[in-house]
Amino acid sequence: MEVFEQLESRIRGYCRTWPAVFDRAKGARQIDENGKEYIDFFAGAGVLNFGHNDDRMKAALLRYLESDGVTHSLDMATTAKRTFLQTFHDVVLKPRGLDYRMQFTGPTGSNAVEAALKLARKVTGRRTVVAFTNGFHGMTLGSLACTGNAKYRDAAGVPLEHVVRAPFDGYLGEDVDTLEELRRMLADPSSGVAPPAAFVVETIQAEGGVNVARTAWLKGLAELAKAHGALLIVDDIQVGVGRTGSYFSFDGTGIEPDIVCLAKGIGGYGLPLAVCLVKPEHDQWSPGEHTGTFRGQDLAFVAGTVALSYFADDALCDAVKRKGAKTHGRLDALVESLGRPEVDLRGRGMIHGLDLGSGAWATAATKAAFERQLIISPCGPSGRVMKVIAPLNIPDADLDAGLDRLCEAVQATKGAA
Ligand SMILES: Cc1ncc(COP(=O)(O)O)c(C=O)c1O
């Protein structure tokens, strides 16, 4: 570890949480340089939906490299990109009757959000964007302005402007329709709230503590956006690409966002790729207006095309629903056995948040889990929520063993609360 301590910036985060030097990884396991194997309940913060080093993706990548396929191409037309575009259309868009143009941005989620915000402002000619309490949309200034977490916001060094914050679904208690206040203010020309360019929302706030928006709330939000000529931007960066048991997290809700931001899992193999899906009528960019050197990585297109093939039938999504239900059942039993009223369980598909109600407890449980060779990270306000986001294709034996370790770690650290 000394090399990292001496030569790498103090900014290091995750390597402090999990103090091991990792060497190899396969499926849902990471292996450190001493050969110790860890079960991965973090999956690269939602990047590794298909696990580490998926064999089919690896074979496709090796074939592509062997044939001297183009590796870097800015936004030039390449065969790898064409295949990805066509496959995305055939596998994801067409069966849903969705019509989107695909804008590849810089490869981070933050850059996809930046592009979506710029486009919404350009299309509407408005500045203000509505974002929600506990939302997480990225670290660059525009996306950071939409992120709620004070630690990240305070690091901006400049004012974060042109964002109005509204309470997310459930923020004021289960029985409160948090959209009502917005509805009234937007209807009142003297409320002081200008008509927004967009609403930017996660259907499940992942970093924010696994807060799940109800379908009725999402529908109400879509209606409100429409009524006020604002665009609906769904940030599906962490909970898209199969995480909820369907390709998009908003499948089945009846909403059709104006812009969808995808990143993380879309490159399949952990290779960086980000995209905005834009309704054709909003695709009002002039060529190169939101540019960037690394837009659309060919290796990510190659692996990402294989990743899309996992959605050609229902096998993966059915497995996500089954394993998600199992996870929920195990964690629900843990909550019961803890007998602490402040502990709460939330989630859908294969994303779950075990809210321990105490950052100190979650920190201790994370450490205890790591000692039991389980990689899991806390999230949410004060880091009090243990977030379970295993690879979607985690074998049942690893899922069961990981859940055993998590339950033990939480039980063993009860005193830290
Ligand atoms: C919902 C959501 N949006 C945006 C981002 C930012 O993505 P990136 O870290 O790739 O910039 C994240 C990252 O965790 C995220 O979860």
Ligand as a Chemical Component Dictionary entry (heavy atoms), coordinates in Angstrom:
data_LIG
# 
_chem_comp.id                   LIG 
_chem_comp.type                 NON-POLYMER 
_chem_comp.pdbx_formal_charge   0 
_chem_comp.three_letter_code    LIG 
# 
loop_
_chem_comp_atom.comp_id 
_chem_comp_atom.atom_id 
_chem_comp_atom.alt_atom_id 
_chem_comp_atom.type_symbol 
_chem_comp_atom.charge 
_chem_comp_atom.model_Cartn_x 
_chem_comp_atom.model_Cartn_y 
_chem_comp_atom.model_Cartn_z 
_chem_comp_atom.pdbx_ordinal 
LIG C1 C1 C 0 -27.350 8.219  -10.996 1  
LIG C2 C2 C 0 -25.963 8.652  -11.311 2  
LIG N1 N1 N 0 -25.764 9.696  -12.132 3  
LIG C3 C3 C 0 -24.541 10.133 -12.451 4  
LIG C4 C4 C 0 -23.423 9.535  -11.906 5  
LIG C5 C5 C 0 -22.062 10.041 -12.254 6  
LIG O1 O1 O 0 -21.385 9.111  -13.048 7  
LIG P1 P1 P 0 -19.790 9.193  -13.155 8  
LIG O2 O2 O 0 -19.234 8.894  -11.815 9  
LIG O3 O3 O 0 -19.445 8.145  -14.181 10 
LIG O4 O4 O 0 -19.470 10.557 -13.622 11 
LIG C6 C6 C 0 -23.576 8.458  -11.029 12 
LIG C7 C7 C 0 -22.403 7.822  -10.400 13 
LIG O5 O5 O 0 -22.465 7.103  -9.435  14 
LIG C8 C8 C 0 -24.875 8.010  -10.716 15 
LIG O6 O6 O 0 -25.087 6.998  -9.867  16 
# 
loop_
_chem_comp_bond.comp_id 
_chem_comp_bond.atom_id_1 
_chem_comp_bond.atom_id_2 
_chem_comp_bond.value_order 
_chem_comp_bond.pdbx_ordinal 
LIG C1 C2 SING 1  
LIG C2 N1 SING 2  
LIG C2 C8 DOUB 3  
LIG N1 C3 DOUB 4  
LIG C3 C4 SING 5  
LIG C4 C5 SING 6  
LIG C4 C6 DOUB 7  
LIG C5 O1 SING 8  
LIG O1 P1 SING 9  
LIG P1 O2 DOUB 10 
LIG P1 O3 SING 11 
LIG P1 O4 SING 12 
LIG C6 C7 SING 13 
LIG C6 C8 SING 14 
LIG C7 O5 DOUB 15 
LIG C8 O6 SING 16 
# 
